[in-house]
Amino acid sequence: MPRVVGIDPGTVSFDLLGLEDGEAFLDRSVPTSEVARRPETLLGVLQAALPLDLIAGPSGYGLPLVPIEAVGERELKLLCLAQPGESAGIGGLRTLVRLLREARLPVIFTPGVIHLSTVPAHRKVNRVDLGTADKVCAAAAAIEEQSRRLDIPHAETSFVLVELGGAFTAVLSVEGGRIVGGQGGSSGPLGYLACGALDGEVACLLGGVRKEAIFSGGVAFVAGSPAAPPEALASRQDEAWRLAREAFIESLVRAVAGELAAASPPREILLSGRLSRIPGFREPVVTALSRLGPVRSLDVGTKVKEAARGAALIADGLAGGRYRELIEVMRLREAQGTVLDHLYLTGAEEVRRWAQGPARS
């Protein structure tokens, strides 16, 4: 049976989960700062886990099930969406991806929500980030968890997933075991660090908007403590924190209500991500969202985050293992296109030309 690893490239940590015949053999978290400084650290963890049949790699904004040997400069641009010289965001993935390719590890890059055929085209108009690849992985973990907990087939699962990450907040809709819509971290509600959907007038006033901008303006910035860990911020009671918390909660409620208005009624609202494990964030979120439906925290039974569990499930399924039916229900093999295919704005053609390049670097 397959021996696989799933990777969640988070803003705070890179989480890895290994499955052999569906059972965990690796459950490891490495600080993102360490990976950025010494990417060979992550490479070492993977090499120590060999032999491996497949690795669901750190996929950034996503690629439609592209094996690492097919990744060139064009694919790196689409995966990272970082201009030359940008250090914020996930631009640092370029070095790691090249190391993984040079090591000839069996890596495959997984899709973002924008690539999925299960999301209607009209929901993709003028969007890039409906949910990055790690959010698709978190949804896979949630589909498997709800199926197991409620003893129902994957194809009967339905929920709104609220991913409360260490930087971004995203909301995804799942019907019949398939992702049908979403609001990604950079186009959705307020995040812990990130501003979420950016007012177009603000973007114009800022001028050349770079990654640093969308990684700012979130809860920690509103509270005046952008460097504070969420555990410390959640224990405060001052006016700046109350303003940040109210903005965060209402932004989240509006996003979830929007998904509920566009989709069939779900069984429940599920919470995942780093902030969902912190009572000071989770409890007010549960209270606010309970007006919209039953709310529960996702429990995938691992130390690493839910997205790493989902990435491992996807790798197992793609390798023909225990979770192959999950892949079929989610219709991941139908993923196609690029994150830039649905832009109709002035200047979109220039962006697409920038992304073009040789198939191999």
VOKOLZA-226613 format. One record per residue (C-alpha): residue number from 1; x, y, z. Coordinates in pm, 1 decimal, always signed. Layout:
<nodes>
+-----+----------+----------+----------+
!   k !        x !        y !        z !
+-----+----------+----------+----------+
! NUM !        X !        Y !        Z !
...
+-----+----------+----------+----------+
</nodes>
This chain:
<nodes>
+-----+----------+----------+----------+
!   k !        x !        y !        z !
+-----+----------+----------+----------+
!   1 !     +0.0 !     +0.0 !     +0.0 !
!   2 !   +117.5 !   +358.5 !    -61.6 !
!   3 !   +362.6 !   +537.2 !   +164.2 !
!   4 !   +304.3 !   +910.2 !   +119.0 !
!   5 !   +362.3 !  +1252.6 !   +275.5 !
!   6 !   +144.9 !  +1564.1 !   +265.7 !
!   7 !   +290.3 !  +1912.1 !   +319.6 !
!   8 !   +109.9 !  +2225.3 !   +436.8 !
!   9 !   +329.0 !  +2534.3 !   +366.7 !
!  10 !   +182.6 !  +2768.2 !   +627.0 !
!  11 !   +279.2 !  +3125.2 !   +703.5 !
!  12 !   +388.5 !  +3023.4 !  +1054.8 !
!  13 !   +492.8 !  +2660.2 !  +1004.6 !
!  14 !   +543.6 !  +2392.4 !   +741.7 !
!  15 !   +351.6 !  +2086.7 !   +861.9 !
!  16 !   +418.1 !  +1736.0 !   +732.0 !
!  17 !   +207.7 !  +1423.7 !   +778.1 !
!  18 !   +312.2 !  +1082.5 !   +649.7 !
!  19 !    +68.8 !   +796.1 !   +588.1 !
!  20 !   +147.2 !   +432.0 !   +516.3 !
!  21 !   -156.3 !   +223.5 !   +428.0 !
!  22 !   -361.0 !   +512.1 !   +567.7 !
!  23 !   -187.3 !   +512.5 !   +907.9 !
!  24 !    +36.3 !   +797.8 !  +1028.2 !
!  25 !   +411.1 !   +740.3 !  +1051.7 !
!  26 !   +524.2 !  +1106.6 !  +1039.8 !
!  27 !   +371.1 !  +1404.0 !  +1224.2 !
!  28 !   +612.9 !  +1696.7 !  +1212.2 !
!  29 !   +603.4 !  +2076.2 !  +1217.0 !
!  30 !   +894.9 !  +2299.3 !  +1109.9 !
!  31 !   +885.6 !  +2679.4 !  +1159.6 !
!  32 !   +845.0 !  +2860.2 !   +827.6 !
!  33 !  +1125.3 !  +3095.9 !   +927.9 !
!  34 !  +1359.2 !  +2796.9 !   +951.4 !
!  35 !  +1249.7 !  +2664.6 !   +612.3 !
!  36 !  +1309.1 !  +3008.6 !   +459.7 !
!  37 !  +1655.1 !  +3028.0 !   +616.6 !
!  38 !  +1757.2 !  +2665.8 !   +555.7 !
!  39 !  +1521.6 !  +2494.0 !   +308.1 !
!  40 !  +1741.4 !  +2185.2 !   +320.5 !
!  41 !  +1591.2 !  +2123.4 !   +666.2 !
!  42 !  +1259.5 !  +2025.6 !   +508.8 !
!  43 !  +1439.2 !  +1827.7 !   +241.4 !
!  44 !  +1616.1 !  +1631.6 !   +514.8 !
!  45 !  +1286.2 !  +1539.7 !   +682.7 !
!  46 !  +1151.1 !  +1404.9 !   +353.1 !
!  47 !  +1466.7 !  +1212.7 !   +267.8 !
!  48 !  +1462.0 !  +1050.1 !   +612.0 !
!  49 !  +1108.9 !   +924.4 !   +532.8 !
!  50 !  +1211.9 !   +749.8 !   +210.6 !
!  51 !  +1104.5 !   +536.6 !    +34.3 !
!  52 !   +792.6 !   +732.4 !    -61.0 !
!  53 !   +541.9 !   +669.3 !   -336.5 !
!  54 !   +414.6 !  +1027.3 !   -352.8 !
!  55 !   +447.7 !  +1365.7 !   -181.7 !
!  56 !   +171.4 !  +1627.0 !   -202.4 !
!  57 !   +410.2 !  +1919.6 !   -219.0 !
!  58 !   +398.5 !  +2280.9 !    -97.6 !
!  59 !   +169.2 !  +2404.1 !   -374.0 !
!  60 !   +117.0 !  +2774.4 !   -303.7 !
!  61 !   -165.3 !  +2910.2 !   -519.8 !
!  62 !   -192.0 !  +2568.5 !   -680.2 !
!  63 !   -119.4 !  +2374.4 !   -995.5 !
!  64 !   -357.1 !  +2119.3 !  -1149.4 !
!  65 !   -183.9 !  +1797.2 !  -1034.7 !
!  66 !   +148.9 !  +1880.6 !  -1198.9 !
!  67 !   +444.2 !  +1647.5 !  -1119.9 !
!  68 !   +762.2 !  +1819.7 !  -1010.2 !
!  69 !   +958.5 !  +1713.1 !  -1318.3 !
!  70 !   +715.8 !  +1919.7 !  -1528.5 !
!  71 !   +767.7 !  +2237.1 !  -1323.4 !
!  72 !   +962.8 !  +2511.9 !  -1496.5 !
!  73 !   +981.0 !  +2888.7 !  -1466.3 !
!  74 !   +622.8 !  +2937.9 !  -1586.5 !
!  75 !   +486.0 !  +2693.3 !  -1328.7 !
!  76 !   +692.7 !  +2851.8 !  -1051.6 !
!  77 !   +545.9 !  +3192.3 !  -1132.8 !
!  78 !   +192.3 !  +3054.1 !  -1123.1 !
!  79 !   +259.2 !  +2866.1 !   -800.4 !
!  80 !   +414.9 !  +3162.7 !   -618.3 !
!  81 !   +265.1 !  +3471.6 !   -791.1 !
!  82 !   +560.9 !  +3672.0 !   -668.0 !
!  83 !   +735.6 !  +3944.9 !   -862.8 !
!  84 !  +1119.3 !  +3941.0 !   -868.0 !
!  85 !  +1262.2 !  +4063.0 !   -540.0 !
!  86 !   +946.2 !  +4007.8 !   -334.3 !
!  87 !  +1025.0 !  +3839.7 !     -4.4 !
!  88 !   +679.4 !  +3843.8 !   +152.2 !
!  89 !   +423.3 !  +3572.4 !    +98.0 !
!  90 !   +532.0 !  +3242.7 !    -48.9 !
!  91 !   +791.6 !  +3363.4 !   -295.5 !
!  92 !  +1052.6 !  +3168.4 !    -95.4 !
!  93 !   +894.9 !  +2849.1 !   -221.0 !
!  94 !  +1094.5 !  +2881.7 !   -541.4 !
!  95 !  +1419.6 !  +2770.3 !   -376.7 !
!  96 !  +1250.7 !  +2484.1 !   -195.6 !
!  97 !  +1078.3 !  +2358.4 !   -511.2 !
!  98 !  +1408.6 !  +2358.9 !   -697.4 !
!  99 !  +1573.4 !  +2161.0 !   -416.3 !
! 100 !  +1291.9 !  +1905.5 !   -420.8 !
! 101 !  +1327.0 !  +1868.9 !   -798.1 !
! 102 !  +1703.5 !  +1828.6 !   -781.0 !
! 103 !  +1657.7 !  +1557.9 !   -517.6 !
! 104 !  +1424.3 !  +1371.9 !   -759.5 !
! 105 !  +1159.5 !  +1326.0 !   -492.3 !
! 106 !   +814.8 !  +1205.0 !   -610.8 !
! 107 !   +637.3 !  +1537.7 !   -558.9 !
! 108 !   +307.5 !  +1641.8 !   -713.3 !
! 109 !   +157.3 !  +1990.1 !   -685.0 !
! 110 !   -211.4 !  +2007.9 !   -603.2 !
! 111 !   -481.1 !  +2250.8 !   -722.4 !
! 112 !   -627.8 !  +2559.8 !   -566.4 !
! 113 !  -1003.4 !  +2619.3 !   -563.5 !
! 114 !   -980.8 !  +2823.3 !   -886.6 !
! 115 !   -862.5 !  +2511.5 !  -1077.3 !
! 116 !  -1155.8 !  +2291.0 !   -976.2 !
! 117 !  -1423.4 !  +2197.1 !  -1230.3 !
! 118 !  -1673.1 !  +2164.7 !   -943.5 !
! 119 !  -1670.9 !  +2543.7 !   -893.9 !
! 120 !  -1898.0 !  +2716.7 !  -1148.3 !
! 121 !  -1715.1 !  +2950.7 !  -1386.5 !
! 122 !  -1922.9 !  +3252.1 !  -1282.5 !
! 123 !  -1782.1 !  +3225.2 !   -928.7 !
! 124 !  -1429.9 !  +3257.3 !  -1069.1 !
! 125 !  -1479.1 !  +3585.6 !  -1254.9 !
! 126 !  -1198.0 !  +3831.7 !  -1174.8 !
! 127 !  -1065.4 !  +3605.2 !   -901.3 !
! 128 !   -730.5 !  +3437.3 !   -841.9 !
! 129 !   -761.1 !  +3337.6 !   -477.6 !
! 130 !  -1081.4 !  +3148.4 !   -403.0 !
! 131 !   -874.1 !  +2934.6 !   -168.6 !
! 132 !   -512.6 !  +2831.2 !   -215.6 !
! 133 !   -399.2 !  +2469.8 !   -251.4 !
! 134 !   -365.9 !  +2421.8 !   +123.5 !
! 135 !   -732.3 !  +2524.2 !   +163.9 !
! 136 !   -834.3 !  +2250.3 !    -80.3 !
! 137 !   -631.1 !  +2012.4 !   +135.5 !
! 138 !   -805.3 !  +2134.1 !   +451.7 !
! 139 !  -1140.2 !  +2071.8 !   +280.1 !
! 140 !  -1028.9 !  +1716.4 !   +194.0 !
! 141 !   -951.6 !  +1655.2 !   +561.1 !
! 142 !  -1291.9 !  +1797.8 !   +656.9 !
! 143 !  -1475.9 !  +1579.3 !   +403.0 !
! 144 !  -1304.8 !  +1268.3 !   +537.9 !
! 145 !  -1365.3 !  +1370.3 !   +901.6 !
! 146 !  -1735.9 !  +1445.4 !   +855.1 !
! 147 !  -1784.2 !  +1125.0 !   +656.6 !
! 148 !  -1622.0 !   +918.2 !   +931.4 !
! 149 !  -1787.8 !  +1099.9 !  +1222.4 !
! 150 !  -2139.9 !  +1089.7 !  +1078.5 !
! 151 !  -2091.9 !   +749.3 !   +909.8 !
! 152 !  -2199.0 !   +880.1 !   +570.7 !
! 153 !  -2038.6 !   +846.1 !   +224.3 !
! 154 !  -1797.0 !  +1117.1 !   +113.5 !
! 155 !  -2050.9 !  +1211.1 !   -153.2 !
! 156 !  -2307.4 !  +1304.6 !   +114.5 !
! 157 !  -2088.3 !  +1545.5 !   +309.8 !
! 158 !  -2178.6 !  +1913.4 !   +311.7 !
! 159 !  -2046.1 !  +2204.2 !   +515.2 !
! 160 !  -1897.9 !  +2549.5 !   +512.2 !
! 161 !  -1533.2 !  +2533.7 !   +614.4 !
! 162 !  -1389.9 !  +2833.8 !   +797.9 !
! 163 !  -1010.3 !  +2819.9 !   +787.1 !
! 164 !   -867.0 !  +3049.2 !  +1055.5 !
! 165 !   -499.6 !  +3054.8 !   +960.6 !
! 166 !   -204.6 !  +3225.2 !  +1121.9 !
! 167 !   -214.9 !  +3498.8 !   +856.3 !
! 168 !   -522.8 !  +3458.2 !   +634.0 !
! 169 !   -886.0 !  +3358.2 !   +682.7 !
! 170 !  -1067.5 !  +3164.5 !   +409.3 !
! 171 !  -1421.0 !  +3026.4 !   +373.1 !
! 172 !  -1508.7 !  +2730.7 !   +147.2 !
! 173 !  -1841.5 !  +2570.1 !    +55.5 !
! 174 !  -1866.3 !  +2192.6 !    +10.7 !
! 175 !  -2171.8 !  +2018.0 !   -133.2 !
! 176 !  -2187.6 !  +1645.3 !   -204.7 !
! 177 !  -1821.8 !  +1606.3 !   -113.9 !
! 178 !  -1714.6 !  +1866.0 !   -370.9 !
! 179 !  -1584.5 !  +2218.7 !   -328.0 !
! 180 !  -1834.9 !  +2445.6 !   -504.2 !
! 181 !  -1724.2 !  +2791.6 !   -394.5 !
! 182 !  -1497.5 !  +2989.1 !   -170.9 !
! 183 !  -1352.0 !  +3316.8 !    -55.4 !
! 184 !   -974.6 !  +3298.1 !    -37.2 !
! 185 !   -758.9 !  +3465.5 !   +220.8 !
! 186 !   -660.5 !  +3757.6 !     -1.4 !
! 187 !  -1014.3 !  +3807.6 !   -135.7 !
! 188 !  -1219.7 !  +3712.0 !   +167.5 !
! 189 !  -1261.4 !  +3809.2 !   +532.5 !
! 190 !  -1011.7 !  +3977.7 !   +761.1 !
! 191 !   -722.8 !  +3756.6 !   +871.6 !
! 192 !   -494.7 !  +3756.6 !  +1173.5 !
! 193 !   -221.2 !  +3932.0 !   +976.0 !
! 194 !   -384.1 !  +3987.1 !   +637.1 !
! 195 !   -633.3 !  +4255.0 !   +539.8 !
! 196 !   -850.5 !  +4016.2 !   +336.6 !
! 197 !  -1042.1 !  +4166.7 !    +44.2 !
! 198 !   -868.5 !  +4494.6 !    -36.1 !
! 199 !  -1076.8 !  +4802.7 !   -114.8 !
! 200 !   -992.6 !  +4893.1 !   -475.3 !
! 201 !   -963.4 !  +5261.0 !   -386.5 !
! 202 !   -712.2 !  +5174.2 !   -115.2 !
! 203 !   -515.7 !  +4973.3 !   -372.4 !
! 204 !   -509.7 !  +5273.9 !   -604.7 !
! 205 !   -393.6 !  +5505.8 !   -328.6 !
! 206 !   -117.6 !  +5263.7 !   -227.6 !
! 207 !    +11.2 !  +5263.7 !   -583.2 !
! 208 !   +215.2 !  +4955.7 !   -673.8 !
! 209 !    +60.6 !  +4706.3 !   -429.8 !
! 210 !   +307.0 !  +4434.6 !   -330.2 !
! 211 !   +279.1 !  +4118.7 !   -120.3 !
! 212 !   +374.7 !  +4308.7 !   +194.5 !
! 213 !    +47.0 !  +4500.5 !   +170.8 !
! 214 !   -185.9 !  +4199.8 !   +159.1 !
! 215 !     +5.7 !  +4041.4 !   +447.9 !
! 216 !    -79.3 !  +4347.0 !   +658.7 !
! 217 !   -389.2 !  +4522.6 !   +789.0 !
! 218 !   -529.9 !  +4223.0 !   +976.5 !
! 219 !   -635.1 !  +4173.1 !  +1336.8 !
! 220 !   -285.5 !  +4207.4 !  +1480.2 !
! 221 !   -230.0 !  +4533.3 !  +1290.4 !
! 222 !   -566.6 !  +4677.9 !  +1395.7 !
! 223 !   -480.1 !  +4592.1 !  +1756.2 !
! 224 !   -148.6 !  +4774.4 !  +1717.3 !
! 225 !    +63.9 !  +4461.3 !  +1772.2 !
! 226 !   +157.5 !  +4313.7 !  +1431.9 !
! 227 !   +436.1 !  +4102.9 !  +1583.9 !
! 228 !   +226.8 !  +3959.2 !  +1869.2 !
! 229 !   +139.0 !  +3587.4 !  +1866.4 !
! 230 !   -237.3 !  +3527.5 !  +1860.2 !
! 231 !   -230.2 !  +3363.5 !  +2204.1 !
! 232 !   -104.1 !  +3688.0 !  +2359.2 !
! 233 !   -347.5 !  +3908.3 !  +2169.9 !
! 234 !   -649.7 !  +3694.8 !  +2261.3 !
! 235 !   -592.7 !  +3757.0 !  +2633.1 !
! 236 !   -605.9 !  +4135.9 !  +2603.2 !
! 237 !   -907.6 !  +4345.8 !  +2699.4 !
! 238 !   -813.4 !  +4693.1 !  +2573.7 !
! 239 !  -1006.3 !  +4904.8 !  +2325.6 !
! 240 !   -772.5 !  +4835.9 !  +2030.3 !
! 241 !   -819.8 !  +4461.4 !  +2073.4 !
! 242 !  -1196.9 !  +4498.1 !  +2100.1 !
! 243 !  -1201.9 !  +4693.7 !  +1773.5 !
! 244 !   -987.3 !  +4428.0 !  +1603.5 !
! 245 !  -1200.2 !  +4142.9 !  +1738.3 !
! 246 !  -1529.1 !  +4302.9 !  +1630.9 !
! 247 !  -1394.3 !  +4368.6 !  +1280.6 !
! 248 !  -1267.3 !  +4010.4 !  +1258.2 !
! 249 !  -1590.2 !  +3849.6 !  +1376.6 !
! 250 !  -1824.2 !  +4059.6 !  +1163.9 !
! 251 !  -1609.0 !  +4013.6 !   +854.3 !
! 252 !  -1621.3 !  +3637.7 !   +912.1 !
! 253 !  -1998.3 !  +3630.3 !   +968.7 !
! 254 !  -2056.7 !  +3824.2 !   +646.9 !
! 255 !  -1835.2 !  +3585.0 !   +451.3 !
! 256 !  -2004.2 !  +3272.4 !   +585.9 !
! 257 !  -2350.5 !  +3423.4 !   +532.4 !
! 258 !  -2252.4 !  +3494.6 !   +172.8 !
! 259 !  -2152.6 !  +3131.8 !   +115.5 !
! 260 !  -2475.8 !  +3012.3 !   +275.1 !
! 261 !  -2677.3 !  +3240.4 !    +46.1 !
! 262 !  -2515.2 !  +3094.2 !   -266.7 !
! 263 !  -2515.2 !  +2723.7 !   -174.8 !
! 264 !  -2753.0 !  +2456.5 !    -54.5 !
! 265 !  -2801.3 !  +2443.9 !   +325.1 !
! 266 !  -2501.0 !  +2259.8 !   +474.3 !
! 267 !  -2502.5 !  +2008.6 !   +756.3 !
! 268 !  -2276.3 !  +2232.0 !   +966.9 !
! 269 !  -2008.4 !  +2498.5 !   +978.4 !
! 270 !  -1661.5 !  +2357.0 !  +1048.8 !
! 271 !  -1365.6 !  +2548.3 !  +1193.4 !
! 272 !  -1003.0 !  +2467.2 !  +1115.5 !
! 273 !   -665.5 !  +2637.1 !  +1126.8 !
! 274 !   -429.5 !  +2776.4 !  +1387.1 !
! 275 !   -670.1 !  +3029.6 !  +1543.5 !
! 276 !   -943.2 !  +2767.5 !  +1584.9 !
! 277 !   -723.1 !  +2604.9 !  +1852.0 !
! 278 !   -703.5 !  +2923.1 !  +2062.3 !
! 279 !  -1006.7 !  +2970.2 !  +2293.8 !
! 280 !   -988.0 !  +3350.2 !  +2278.4 !
! 281 !  -1051.2 !  +3333.4 !  +1903.7 !
! 282 !  -1255.3 !  +3014.2 !  +1872.7 !
! 283 !  -1520.1 !  +3091.9 !  +2136.1 !
! 284 !  -1641.1 !  +3428.7 !  +1998.9 !
! 285 !  -1632.6 !  +3284.1 !  +1644.7 !
! 286 !  -1850.1 !  +2990.1 !  +1752.4 !
! 287 !  -2093.2 !  +3222.0 !  +1931.9 !
! 288 !  -2128.4 !  +3451.8 !  +1630.1 !
! 289 !  -2154.7 !  +3179.6 !  +1365.6 !
! 290 !  -2402.6 !  +2973.2 !  +1569.8 !
! 291 !  -2670.7 !  +3218.3 !  +1456.8 !
! 292 !  -2618.1 !  +3077.6 !  +1105.5 !
! 293 !  -2608.8 !  +2706.2 !  +1186.1 !
! 294 !  -2442.7 !  +2437.9 !  +1399.7 !
! 295 !  -2069.9 !  +2501.4 !  +1446.0 !
! 296 !  -1795.7 !  +2261.0 !  +1547.9 !
! 297 !  -1417.2 !  +2252.1 !  +1540.6 !
! 298 !  -1260.3 !  +2003.7 !  +1304.5 !
! 299 !  -1068.1 !  +1726.7 !  +1481.5 !
! 300 !   -843.3 !  +1524.7 !  +1250.9 !
! 301 !   -647.6 !  +1357.3 !  +1531.4 !
! 302 !   -301.6 !  +1493.4 !  +1447.3 !
! 303 !    -61.2 !  +1743.8 !  +1600.9 !
! 304 !     -8.5 !  +1911.4 !  +1263.2 !
! 305 !   -269.4 !  +2133.6 !  +1103.6 !
! 306 !   -569.8 !  +2003.3 !   +913.9 !
! 307 !   -427.4 !  +2099.2 !   +574.1 !
! 308 !   -130.7 !  +1865.6 !   +622.9 !
! 309 !   -371.0 !  +1582.2 !   +700.5 !
! 310 !   -569.8 !  +1665.7 !   +387.8 !
! 311 !   -255.7 !  +1683.0 !   +173.2 !
! 312 !   -157.2 !  +1335.6 !   +294.6 !
! 313 !   -507.1 !  +1202.4 !   +218.4 !
! 314 !   -485.4 !  +1345.6 !   -132.4 !
! 315 !   -139.7 !  +1193.7 !   -186.9 !
! 316 !   -265.5 !   +856.1 !    -62.9 !
! 317 !   -568.9 !   +869.1 !   -290.4 !
! 318 !   -369.6 !   +974.2 !   -596.0 !
! 319 !   -130.3 !   +685.1 !   -529.7 !
! 320 !   -423.3 !   +439.7 !   -530.9 !
! 321 !   -445.3 !   +394.7 !   -154.8 !
! 322 !   -723.8 !   +385.2 !   +100.6 !
! 323 !   -850.2 !   +733.1 !    +10.9 !
! 324 !   -870.5 !   +696.0 !   -367.8 !
! 325 !  -1249.7 !   +729.2 !   -353.2 !
! 326 !  -1209.3 !  +1070.7 !   -187.4 !
! 327 !  -1014.6 !  +1188.6 !   -492.9 !
! 328 !  -1291.3 !  +1071.8 !   -724.2 !
! 329 !  -1567.0 !  +1237.8 !   -520.6 !
! 330 !  -1376.1 !  +1568.2 !   -507.0 !
! 331 !  -1302.1 !  +1532.2 !   -881.9 !
! 332 !   -946.8 !  +1652.0 !   -829.9 !
! 333 !   -821.2 !  +1479.8 !  -1144.9 !
! 334 !  -1039.8 !  +1719.4 !  -1347.0 !
! 335 !   -847.2 !  +2023.6 !  -1220.9 !
! 336 !   -719.1 !  +2238.5 !  -1505.2 !
! 337 !   -608.7 !  +2580.5 !  -1619.8 !
! 338 !   -421.4 !  +2851.0 !  -1430.9 !
! 339 !   -503.4 !  +3098.7 !  -1158.7 !
! 340 !   -502.0 !  +3376.3 !  -1421.4 !
! 341 !   -763.6 !  +3232.9 !  -1657.0 !
! 342 !  -1065.2 !  +3423.6 !  -1525.0 !
! 343 !   -941.3 !  +3783.6 !  -1521.2 !
! 344 !  -1129.5 !  +4037.9 !  -1730.6 !
! 345 !   -978.1 !  +4359.8 !  -1595.4 !
! 346 !   -772.1 !  +4611.5 !  -1786.5 !
! 347 !   -411.8 !  +4495.0 !  -1761.8 !
! 348 !   -494.4 !  +4126.0 !  -1724.8 !
! 349 !   -322.9 !  +4039.3 !  -2053.2 !
! 350 !     -0.9 !  +4194.1 !  -1927.1 !
! 351 !    -21.1 !  +3976.1 !  -1617.6 !
! 352 !    -73.0 !  +3667.2 !  -1830.2 !
! 353 !   +222.7 !  +3759.1 !  -2051.6 !
! 354 !   +438.4 !  +3798.3 !  -1739.9 !
! 355 !   +347.2 !  +3446.5 !  -1632.8 !
! 356 !   +441.9 !  +3290.6 !  -1967.0 !
! 357 !   +781.8 !  +3130.1 !  -1986.5 !
! 358 !   +962.6 !  +2811.7 !  -2082.8 !
! 359 !   +817.5 !  +2486.8 !  -1955.3 !
! 360 !  +1146.4 !  +2408.6 !  -1779.7 !
! 361 !  +1388.3 !  +2641.5 !  -1600.2 !
+-----+----------+----------+----------+
</nodes>
